[in-house]
Amino acid sequence: MGANEMLTTKEAAEFLGLSVGYLYKLTMQKKIPYYKPFGNRCYFKRDELAELLQSNRIATVDEVQRQAVVHVLSK
């Protein structure tokens, strides 16, 4: 399976760990990238979904503390 593989709605929902209904909700809210080449069925690129899963990373407590030390020392 290539990284640029196209997934059906059911496959995309399984990949993301979401219900099909919630995935449709995200598409209607334009919160997730999708394609409709024939105007009716939605398709999703696996690599775009993987990128989406890695977005909005939350820093660990150690990372935040290191950033705070660097910030204080740089003043």
PDB file of N, CA, C and O in Angstrom:
ATOM      1  N   MET A   1       0.837  -1.188   0.000  1.00  0.00           N
ATOM      2  CA  MET A   1       0.000   0.000   0.000  1.00  0.00           C
ATOM      3  C   MET A   1       0.880   1.249   0.000  1.00  0.00           C
ATOM      4  O   MET A   1       1.724   1.418   0.880  1.00  0.00           O
ATOM      5  N   GLY A   2       0.685   2.107  -0.970  1.00  0.00           N
ATOM      6  CA  GLY A   2       1.466   3.332  -1.053  1.00  0.00           C
ATOM      7  C   GLY A   2       0.954   4.393  -0.109  1.00  0.00           C
ATOM      8  O   GLY A   2      -0.199   4.367   0.320  1.00  0.00           O
ATOM      9  N   ALA A   3       1.835   5.333   0.210  1.00  0.00           N
ATOM     10  CA  ALA A   3       1.461   6.416   1.124  1.00  0.00           C
ATOM     11  C   ALA A   3       0.370   7.290   0.522  1.00  0.00           C
ATOM     12  O   ALA A   3      -0.425   7.886   1.248  1.00  0.00           O
ATOM     13  N   ASN A   4       0.333   7.368  -0.818  1.00  0.00           N
ATOM     14  CA  ASN A   4      -0.648   8.217  -1.494  1.00  0.00           C
ATOM     15  C   ASN A   4      -1.922   7.451  -1.839  1.00  0.00           C
ATOM     16  O   ASN A   4      -2.733   7.904  -2.647  1.00  0.00           O
ATOM     17  N   GLU A   5      -2.084   6.304  -1.226  1.00  0.00           N
ATOM     18  CA  GLU A   5      -3.239   5.450  -1.481  1.00  0.00           C
ATOM     19  C   GLU A   5      -4.542   6.156  -1.124  1.00  0.00           C
ATOM     20  O   GLU A   5      -4.632   6.844  -0.106  1.00  0.00           O
ATOM     21  N   MET A   6      -5.550   5.975  -1.978  1.00  0.00           N
ATOM     22  CA  MET A   6      -6.859   6.546  -1.716  1.00  0.00           C
ATOM     23  C   MET A   6      -7.695   5.546  -0.919  1.00  0.00           C
ATOM     24  O   MET A   6      -7.703   4.351  -1.213  1.00  0.00           O
ATOM     25  N   LEU A   7      -8.390   6.050   0.086  1.00  0.00           N
ATOM     26  CA  LEU A   7      -9.216   5.220   0.954  1.00  0.00           C
ATOM     27  C   LEU A   7     -10.681   5.594   0.783  1.00  0.00           C
ATOM     28  O   LEU A   7     -11.016   6.750   0.525  1.00  0.00           O
ATOM     29  N   THR A   8     -11.539   4.606   0.931  1.00  0.00           N
ATOM     30  CA  THR A   8     -12.982   4.864   0.955  1.00  0.00           C
ATOM     31  C   THR A   8     -13.327   5.467   2.317  1.00  0.00           C
ATOM     32  O   THR A   8     -12.484   5.527   3.211  1.00  0.00           O
ATOM     33  N   THR A   9     -14.542   5.900   2.458  1.00  0.00           N
ATOM     34  CA  THR A   9     -14.978   6.475   3.733  1.00  0.00           C
ATOM     35  C   THR A   9     -14.852   5.456   4.863  1.00  0.00           C
ATOM     36  O   THR A   9     -14.378   5.787   5.950  1.00  0.00           O
ATOM     37  N   LYS A  10     -15.267   4.240   4.613  1.00  0.00           N
ATOM     38  CA  LYS A  10     -15.185   3.203   5.653  1.00  0.00           C
ATOM     39  C   LYS A  10     -13.729   2.925   6.021  1.00  0.00           C
ATOM     40  O   LYS A  10     -13.400   2.807   7.201  1.00  0.00           O
ATOM     41  N   GLU A  11     -12.855   2.819   5.018  1.00  0.00           N
ATOM     42  CA  GLU A  11     -11.436   2.570   5.282  1.00  0.00           C
ATOM     43  C   GLU A  11     -10.805   3.737   6.037  1.00  0.00           C
ATOM     44  O   GLU A  11     -10.007   3.531   6.952  1.00  0.00           O
ATOM     45  N   ALA A  12     -11.162   4.956   5.655  1.00  0.00           N
ATOM     46  CA  ALA A  12     -10.625   6.137   6.324  1.00  0.00           C
ATOM     47  C   ALA A  12     -11.089   6.192   7.785  1.00  0.00           C
ATOM     48  O   ALA A  12     -10.304   6.517   8.675  1.00  0.00           O
ATOM     49  N   ALA A  13     -12.349   5.877   8.023  1.00  0.00           N
ATOM     50  CA  ALA A  13     -12.871   5.875   9.389  1.00  0.00           C
ATOM     51  C   ALA A  13     -12.130   4.849  10.246  1.00  0.00           C
ATOM     52  O   ALA A  13     -11.787   5.126  11.395  1.00  0.00           O
ATOM     53  N   GLU A  14     -11.887   3.673   9.686  1.00  0.00           N
ATOM     54  CA  GLU A  14     -11.144   2.635  10.412  1.00  0.00           C
ATOM     55  C   GLU A  14      -9.713   3.092  10.679  1.00  0.00           C
ATOM     56  O   GLU A  14      -9.193   2.896  11.777  1.00  0.00           O
ATOM     57  N   PHE A  15      -9.071   3.702   9.676  1.00  0.00           N
ATOM     58  CA  PHE A  15      -7.699   4.184   9.818  1.00  0.00           C
ATOM     59  C   PHE A  15      -7.592   5.222  10.938  1.00  0.00           C
ATOM     60  O   PHE A  15      -6.636   5.216  11.713  1.00  0.00           O
ATOM     61  N   LEU A  16      -8.587   6.112  11.011  1.00  0.00           N
ATOM     62  CA  LEU A  16      -8.574   7.181  12.013  1.00  0.00           C
ATOM     63  C   LEU A  16      -9.151   6.749  13.355  1.00  0.00           C
ATOM     64  O   LEU A  16      -8.985   7.448  14.355  1.00  0.00           O
ATOM     65  N   GLY A  17      -9.824   5.608  13.386  1.00  0.00           N
ATOM     66  CA  GLY A  17     -10.456   5.157  14.621  1.00  0.00           C
ATOM     67  C   GLY A  17     -11.724   5.927  14.933  1.00  0.00           C
ATOM     68  O   GLY A  17     -12.062   6.141  16.097  1.00  0.00           O
ATOM     69  N   LEU A  18     -12.426   6.344  13.886  1.00  0.00           N
ATOM     70  CA  LEU A  18     -13.655   7.119  14.037  1.00  0.00           C
ATOM     71  C   LEU A  18     -14.827   6.340  13.465  1.00  0.00           C
ATOM     72  O   LEU A  18     -14.639   5.390  12.705  1.00  0.00           O
ATOM     73  N   SER A  19     -16.023   6.740  13.828  1.00  0.00           N
ATOM     74  CA  SER A  19     -17.202   6.157  13.191  1.00  0.00           C
ATOM     75  C   SER A  19     -17.371   6.821  11.824  1.00  0.00           C
ATOM     76  O   SER A  19     -16.899   7.937  11.606  1.00  0.00           O
ATOM     77  N   VAL A  20     -18.041   6.134  10.917  1.00  0.00           N
ATOM     78  CA  VAL A  20     -18.296   6.689   9.587  1.00  0.00           C
ATOM     79  C   VAL A  20     -19.126   7.964   9.707  1.00  0.00           C
ATOM     80  O   VAL A  20     -18.890   8.931   8.984  1.00  0.00           O
ATOM     81  N   GLY A  21     -20.086   7.965  10.608  1.00  0.00           N
ATOM     82  CA  GLY A  21     -20.925   9.149  10.801  1.00  0.00           C
ATOM     83  C   GLY A  21     -20.135  10.359  11.243  1.00  0.00           C
ATOM     84  O   GLY A  21     -20.362  11.468  10.760  1.00  0.00           O
ATOM     85  N   TYR A  22     -19.202  10.149  12.166  1.00  0.00           N
ATOM     86  CA  TYR A  22     -18.396  11.278  12.637  1.00  0.00           C
ATOM     87  C   TYR A  22     -17.447  11.752  11.540  1.00  0.00           C
ATOM     88  O   TYR A  22     -17.188  12.949  11.424  1.00  0.00           O
ATOM     89  N   LEU A  23     -16.927  10.824  10.735  1.00  0.00           N
ATOM     90  CA  LEU A  23     -16.071  11.207   9.617  1.00  0.00           C
ATOM     91  C   LEU A  23     -16.855  12.068   8.627  1.00  0.00           C
ATOM     92  O   LEU A  23     -16.337  13.070   8.135  1.00  0.00           O
ATOM     93  N   TYR A  24     -18.093  11.686   8.333  1.00  0.00           N
ATOM     94  CA  TYR A  24     -18.934  12.508   7.460  1.00  0.00           C
ATOM     95  C   TYR A  24     -19.155  13.894   8.066  1.00  0.00           C
ATOM     96  O   TYR A  24     -19.149  14.894   7.348  1.00  0.00           O
ATOM     97  N   LYS A  25     -19.346  13.952   9.361  1.00  0.00           N
ATOM     98  CA  LYS A  25     -19.536  15.244  10.033  1.00  0.00           C
ATOM     99  C   LYS A  25     -18.298  16.128   9.839  1.00  0.00           C
ATOM    100  O   LYS A  25     -18.418  17.323   9.570  1.00  0.00           O
ATOM    101  N   LEU A  26     -17.108  15.529   9.979  1.00  0.00           N
ATOM    102  CA  LEU A  26     -15.869  16.288   9.790  1.00  0.00           C
ATOM    103  C   LEU A  26     -15.726  16.783   8.351  1.00  0.00           C
ATOM    104  O   LEU A  26     -15.218  17.879   8.114  1.00  0.00           O
ATOM    105  N   THR A  27     -16.177  15.971   7.390  1.00  0.00           N
ATOM    106  CA  THR A  27     -16.101  16.413   5.998  1.00  0.00           C
ATOM    107  C   THR A  27     -17.067  17.565   5.738  1.00  0.00           C
ATOM    108  O   THR A  27     -16.729  18.512   5.028  1.00  0.00           O
ATOM    109  N   MET A  28     -18.252  17.486   6.303  1.00  0.00           N
ATOM    110  CA  MET A  28     -19.233  18.556   6.090  1.00  0.00           C
ATOM    111  C   MET A  28     -18.788  19.865   6.749  1.00  0.00           C
ATOM    112  O   MET A  28     -19.123  20.951   6.276  1.00  0.00           O
ATOM    113  N   GLN A  29     -18.036  19.752   7.837  1.00  0.00           N
ATOM    114  CA  GLN A  29     -17.508  20.935   8.519  1.00  0.00           C
ATOM    115  C   GLN A  29     -16.182  21.398   7.902  1.00  0.00           C
ATOM    116  O   GLN A  29     -15.585  22.377   8.352  1.00  0.00           O
ATOM    117  N   LYS A  30     -15.731  20.682   6.867  1.00  0.00           N
ATOM    118  CA  LYS A  30     -14.471  20.968   6.176  1.00  0.00           C
ATOM    119  C   LYS A  30     -13.283  20.984   7.130  1.00  0.00           C
ATOM    120  O   LYS A  30     -12.393  21.828   7.025  1.00  0.00           O
ATOM    121  N   LYS A  31     -13.287  20.029   8.067  1.00  0.00           N
ATOM    122  CA  LYS A  31     -12.197  19.896   9.029  1.00  0.00           C
ATOM    123  C   LYS A  31     -11.231  18.790   8.646  1.00  0.00           C
ATOM    124  O   LYS A  31     -10.232  18.568   9.330  1.00  0.00           O
ATOM    125  N   ILE A  32     -11.526  18.090   7.545  1.00  0.00           N
ATOM    126  CA  ILE A  32     -10.692  16.984   7.108  1.00  0.00           C
ATOM    127  C   ILE A  32     -10.653  17.016   5.572  1.00  0.00           C
ATOM    128  O   ILE A  32     -11.689  17.213   4.935  1.00  0.00           O
ATOM    129  N   PRO A  33      -9.469  16.826   4.973  1.00  0.00           N
ATOM    130  CA  PRO A  33      -9.394  16.877   3.508  1.00  0.00           C
ATOM    131  C   PRO A  33      -9.992  15.632   2.871  1.00  0.00           C
ATOM    132  O   PRO A  33      -9.781  14.516   3.348  1.00  0.00           O
ATOM    133  N   TYR A  34     -10.734  15.830   1.797  1.00  0.00           N
ATOM    134  CA  TYR A  34     -11.343  14.708   1.088  1.00  0.00           C
ATOM    135  C   TYR A  34     -11.534  15.066  -0.374  1.00  0.00           C
ATOM    136  O   TYR A  34     -11.396  16.223  -0.770  1.00  0.00           O
ATOM    137  N   TYR A  35     -11.851  14.064  -1.163  1.00  0.00           N
ATOM    138  CA  TYR A  35     -12.014  14.225  -2.603  1.00  0.00           C
ATOM    139  C   TYR A  35     -13.342  13.603  -3.023  1.00  0.00           C
ATOM    140  O   TYR A  35     -13.753  12.570  -2.495  1.00  0.00           O
ATOM    141  N   LYS A  36     -14.003  14.244  -3.975  1.00  0.00           N
ATOM    142  CA  LYS A  36     -15.264  13.732  -4.532  1.00  0.00           C
ATOM    143  C   LYS A  36     -15.157  13.787  -6.064  1.00  0.00           C
ATOM    144  O   LYS A  36     -15.763  14.653  -6.695  1.00  0.00           O
ATOM    145  N   PRO A  37     -14.388  12.866  -6.660  1.00  0.00           N
ATOM    146  CA  PRO A  37     -14.143  12.952  -8.101  1.00  0.00           C
ATOM    147  C   PRO A  37     -15.387  12.770  -8.966  1.00  0.00           C
ATOM    148  O   PRO A  37     -15.438  13.290 -10.080  1.00  0.00           O
ATOM    149  N   PHE A  38     -16.365  12.059  -8.487  1.00  0.00           N
ATOM    150  CA  PHE A  38     -17.574  11.823  -9.277  1.00  0.00           C
ATOM    151  C   PHE A  38     -18.799  12.494  -8.669  1.00  0.00           C
ATOM    152  O   PHE A  38     -19.926  12.258  -9.102  1.00  0.00           O
ATOM    153  N   GLY A  39     -18.569  13.333  -7.661  1.00  0.00           N
ATOM    154  CA  GLY A  39     -19.643  14.108  -7.075  1.00  0.00           C
ATOM    155  C   GLY A  39     -20.487  13.423  -6.015  1.00  0.00           C
ATOM    156  O   GLY A  39     -21.355  14.065  -5.424  1.00  0.00           O
ATOM    157  N   ASN A  40     -20.258  12.121  -5.752  1.00  0.00           N
ATOM    158  CA  ASN A  40     -21.100  11.487  -4.745  1.00  0.00           C
ATOM    159  C   ASN A  40     -20.278  10.807  -3.650  1.00  0.00           C
ATOM    160  O   ASN A  40     -20.518  11.076  -2.473  1.00  0.00           O
ATOM    161  N   ARG A  41     -19.348   9.965  -3.972  1.00  0.00           N
ATOM    162  CA  ARG A  41     -18.565   9.258  -2.957  1.00  0.00           C
ATOM    163  C   ARG A  41     -17.348  10.059  -2.538  1.00  0.00           C
ATOM    164  O   ARG A  41     -16.720  10.730  -3.357  1.00  0.00           O
ATOM    165  N   CYS A  42     -17.019   9.982  -1.246  1.00  0.00           N
ATOM    166  CA  CYS A  42     -15.836  10.659  -0.709  1.00  0.00           C
ATOM    167  C   CYS A  42     -14.663   9.688  -0.681  1.00  0.00           C
ATOM    168  O   CYS A  42     -14.815   8.503  -0.385  1.00  0.00           O
ATOM    169  N   TYR A  43     -13.499  10.220  -0.993  1.00  0.00           N
ATOM    170  CA  TYR A  43     -12.255   9.462  -0.902  1.00  0.00           C
ATOM    171  C   TYR A  43     -11.243  10.290  -0.128  1.00  0.00           C
ATOM    172  O   TYR A  43     -11.316  11.519  -0.104  1.00  0.00           O
ATOM    173  N   PHE A  44     -10.298   9.603   0.506  1.00  0.00           N
ATOM    174  CA  PHE A  44      -9.329  10.252   1.375  1.00  0.00           C
ATOM    175  C   PHE A  44      -7.937   9.718   1.056  1.00  0.00           C
ATOM    176  O   PHE A  44      -7.781   8.533   0.763  1.00  0.00           O
ATOM    177  N   LYS A  45      -6.914  10.590   1.111  1.00  0.00           N
ATOM    178  CA  LYS A  45      -5.541  10.149   0.914  1.00  0.00           C
ATOM    179  C   LYS A  45      -4.973   9.705   2.253  1.00  0.00           C
ATOM    180  O   LYS A  45      -5.038  10.431   3.245  1.00  0.00           O
ATOM    181  N   ARG A  46      -4.416   8.504   2.264  1.00  0.00           N
ATOM    182  CA  ARG A  46      -3.850   7.943   3.493  1.00  0.00           C
ATOM    183  C   ARG A  46      -2.785   8.872   4.096  1.00  0.00           C
ATOM    184  O   ARG A  46      -2.776   9.089   5.308  1.00  0.00           O
ATOM    185  N   ASP A  47      -1.884   9.424   3.263  1.00  0.00           N
ATOM    186  CA  ASP A  47      -0.818  10.267   3.799  1.00  0.00           C
ATOM    187  C   ASP A  47      -1.363  11.559   4.412  1.00  0.00           C
ATOM    188  O   ASP A  47      -0.807  12.051   5.393  1.00  0.00           O
ATOM    189  N   GLU A  48      -2.434  12.112   3.854  1.00  0.00           N
ATOM    190  CA  GLU A  48      -3.045  13.315   4.440  1.00  0.00           C
ATOM    191  C   GLU A  48      -3.697  12.998   5.778  1.00  0.00           C
ATOM    192  O   GLU A  48      -3.652  13.813   6.700  1.00  0.00           O
ATOM    193  N   LEU A  49      -4.301  11.819   5.888  1.00  0.00           N
ATOM    194  CA  LEU A  49      -4.917  11.425   7.160  1.00  0.00           C
ATOM    195  C   LEU A  49      -3.841  11.177   8.217  1.00  0.00           C
ATOM    196  O   LEU A  49      -4.014  11.542   9.379  1.00  0.00           O
ATOM    197  N   ALA A  50      -2.729  10.554   7.812  1.00  0.00           N
ATOM    198  CA  ALA A  50      -1.627  10.311   8.746  1.00  0.00           C
ATOM    199  C   ALA A  50      -1.058  11.641   9.235  1.00  0.00           C
ATOM    200  O   ALA A  50      -0.742  11.790  10.415  1.00  0.00           O
ATOM    201  N   GLU A  51      -0.930  12.602   8.325  1.00  0.00           N
ATOM    202  CA  GLU A  51      -0.444  13.932   8.701  1.00  0.00           C
ATOM    203  C   GLU A  51      -1.412  14.608   9.671  1.00  0.00           C
ATOM    204  O   GLU A  51      -0.995  15.261  10.628  1.00  0.00           O
ATOM    205  N   LEU A  52      -2.689  14.445   9.413  1.00  0.00           N
ATOM    206  CA  LEU A  52      -3.718  15.012  10.290  1.00  0.00           C
ATOM    207  C   LEU A  52      -3.616  14.437  11.698  1.00  0.00           C
ATOM    208  O   LEU A  52      -3.759  15.161  12.683  1.00  0.00           O
ATOM    209  N   LEU A  53      -3.367  13.125  11.788  1.00  0.00           N
ATOM    210  CA  LEU A  53      -3.229  12.481  13.098  1.00  0.00           C
ATOM    211  C   LEU A  53      -2.038  13.018  13.884  1.00  0.00           C
ATOM    212  O   LEU A  53      -2.029  12.986  15.114  1.00  0.00           O
ATOM    213  N   GLN A  54      -1.037  13.511  13.164  1.00  0.00           N
ATOM    214  CA  GLN A  54       0.170  14.007  13.829  1.00  0.00           C
ATOM    215  C   GLN A  54       0.127  15.512  14.070  1.00  0.00           C
ATOM    216  O   GLN A  54       1.110  16.083  14.542  1.00  0.00           O
ATOM    217  N   SER A  55      -0.968  16.154  13.761  1.00  0.00           N
ATOM    218  CA  SER A  55      -1.083  17.598  13.964  1.00  0.00           C
ATOM    219  C   SER A  55      -1.499  17.901  15.406  1.00  0.00           C
ATOM    220  O   SER A  55      -1.985  17.032  16.130  1.00  0.00           O
ATOM    221  N   ASN A  56      -1.296  19.135  15.787  1.00  0.00           N
ATOM    222  CA  ASN A  56      -1.696  19.621  17.106  1.00  0.00           C
ATOM    223  C   ASN A  56      -1.046  18.829  18.233  1.00  0.00           C
ATOM    224  O   ASN A  56      -1.712  18.417  19.183  1.00  0.00           O
ATOM    225  N   ARG A  57       0.265  18.622  18.114  1.00  0.00           N
ATOM    226  CA  ARG A  57       1.016  17.879  19.122  1.00  0.00           C
ATOM    227  C   ARG A  57       1.031  18.648  20.439  1.00  0.00           C
ATOM    228  O   ARG A  57       1.186  19.869  20.453  1.00  0.00           O
ATOM    229  N   ILE A  58       0.874  17.940  21.519  1.00  0.00           N
ATOM    230  CA  ILE A  58       0.909  18.515  22.861  1.00  0.00           C
ATOM    231  C   ILE A  58       2.281  18.224  23.464  1.00  0.00           C
ATOM    232  O   ILE A  58       2.705  17.070  23.529  1.00  0.00           O
ATOM    233  N   ALA A  59       2.964  19.266  23.900  1.00  0.00           N
ATOM    234  CA  ALA A  59       4.301  19.116  24.473  1.00  0.00           C
ATOM    235  C   ALA A  59       4.222  18.441  25.840  1.00  0.00           C
ATOM    236  O   ALA A  59       3.239  18.583  26.568  1.00  0.00           O
ATOM    237  N   THR A  60       5.288  17.699  26.172  1.00  0.00           N
ATOM    238  CA  THR A  60       5.359  17.066  27.482  1.00  0.00           C
ATOM    239  C   THR A  60       5.718  18.113  28.534  1.00  0.00           C
ATOM    240  O   THR A  60       6.140  19.219  28.196  1.00  0.00           O
ATOM    241  N   VAL A  61       5.553  17.768  29.785  1.00  0.00           N
ATOM    242  CA  VAL A  61       5.902  18.671  30.882  1.00  0.00           C
ATOM    243  C   VAL A  61       7.385  19.010  30.809  1.00  0.00           C
ATOM    244  O   VAL A  61       7.764  20.164  31.009  1.00  0.00           O
ATOM    245  N   ASP A  62       8.230  18.019  30.526  1.00  0.00           N
ATOM    246  CA  ASP A  62       9.680  18.264  30.423  1.00  0.00           C
ATOM    247  C   ASP A  62       9.999  19.252  29.308  1.00  0.00           C
ATOM    248  O   ASP A  62      10.839  20.133  29.492  1.00  0.00           O
ATOM    249  N   GLU A  63       9.349  19.123  28.163  1.00  0.00           N
ATOM    250  CA  GLU A  63       9.595  20.051  27.057  1.00  0.00           C
ATOM    251  C   GLU A  63       9.186  21.472  27.420  1.00  0.00           C
ATOM    252  O   GLU A  63       9.898  22.425  27.103  1.00  0.00           O
ATOM    253  N   VAL A  64       8.063  21.616  28.070  1.00  0.00           N
ATOM    254  CA  VAL A  64       7.598  22.943  28.477  1.00  0.00           C
ATOM    255  C   VAL A  64       8.558  23.556  29.490  1.00  0.00           C
ATOM    256  O   VAL A  64       8.872  24.743  29.407  1.00  0.00           O
ATOM    257  N   GLN A  65       9.024  22.755  30.444  1.00  0.00           N
ATOM    258  CA  GLN A  65       9.962  23.256  31.440  1.00  0.00           C
ATOM    259  C   GLN A  65      11.275  23.692  30.789  1.00  0.00           C
ATOM    260  O   GLN A  65      11.832  24.727  31.152  1.00  0.00           O
ATOM    261  N   ARG A  66      11.774  22.900  29.822  1.00  0.00           N
ATOM    262  CA  ARG A  66      13.013  23.279  29.122  1.00  0.00           C
ATOM    263  C   ARG A  66      12.830  24.575  28.358  1.00  0.00           C
ATOM    264  O   ARG A  66      13.719  25.426  28.360  1.00  0.00           O
ATOM    265  N   GLN A  67      11.689  24.735  27.705  1.00  0.00           N
ATOM    266  CA  GLN A  67      11.405  25.970  26.973  1.00  0.00           C
ATOM    267  C   GLN A  67      11.345  27.162  27.918  1.00  0.00           C
ATOM    268  O   GLN A  67      11.805  28.253  27.579  1.00  0.00           O
ATOM    269  N   ALA A  68      10.781  26.957  29.096  1.00  0.00           N
ATOM    270  CA  ALA A  68      10.688  28.038  30.079  1.00  0.00           C
ATOM    271  C   ALA A  68      12.087  28.442  30.563  1.00  0.00           C
ATOM    272  O   ALA A  68      12.377  29.629  30.711  1.00  0.00           O
ATOM    273  N   VAL A  69      12.937  27.466  30.804  1.00  0.00           N
ATOM    274  CA  VAL A  69      14.315  27.757  31.256  1.00  0.00           C
ATOM    275  C   VAL A  69      15.056  28.522  30.171  1.00  0.00           C
ATOM    276  O   VAL A  69      15.718  29.519  30.458  1.00  0.00           O
ATOM    277  N   VAL A  70      14.953  28.074  28.945  1.00  0.00           N
ATOM    278  CA  VAL A  70      15.626  28.758  27.833  1.00  0.00           C
ATOM    279  C   VAL A  70      15.108  30.171  27.700  1.00  0.00           C
ATOM    280  O   VAL A  70      15.886  31.097  27.473  1.00  0.00           O
ATOM    281  N   HIS A  71      13.816  30.351  27.837  1.00  0.00           N
ATOM    282  CA  HIS A  71      13.214  31.687  27.717  1.00  0.00           C
ATOM    283  C   HIS A  71      13.730  32.611  28.828  1.00  0.00           C
ATOM    284  O   HIS A  71      14.094  33.757  28.562  1.00  0.00           O
ATOM    285  N   VAL A  72      13.760  32.123  30.051  1.00  0.00           N
ATOM    286  CA  VAL A  72      14.202  32.944  31.182  1.00  0.00           C
ATOM    287  C   VAL A  72      15.677  33.285  31.029  1.00  0.00           C
ATOM    288  O   VAL A  72      16.073  34.424  31.278  1.00  0.00           O
ATOM    289  N   LEU A  73      16.492  32.326  30.626  1.00  0.00           N
ATOM    290  CA  LEU A  73      17.930  32.546  30.490  1.00  0.00           C
ATOM    291  C   LEU A  73      18.274  33.458  29.311  1.00  0.00           C
ATOM    292  O   LEU A  73      19.340  34.073  29.303  1.00  0.00           O
ATOM    293  N   SER A  74      17.407  33.551  28.337  1.00  0.00           N
ATOM    294  CA  SER A  74      17.687  34.376  27.165  1.00  0.00           C
ATOM    295  C   SER A  74      17.377  35.851  27.395  1.00  0.00           C
ATOM    296  O   SER A  74      17.670  36.679  26.533  1.00  0.00           O
ATOM    297  N   LYS A  75      16.800  36.192  28.520  1.00  0.00           N
ATOM    298  CA  LYS A  75      16.457  37.595  28.805  1.00  0.00           C
ATOM    299  C   LYS A  75      17.577  38.316  29.494  1.00  0.00           C
ATOM    300  O   LYS A  75      17.451  39.501  29.803  1.00  0.00           O
TER     301      LYS A  75
END
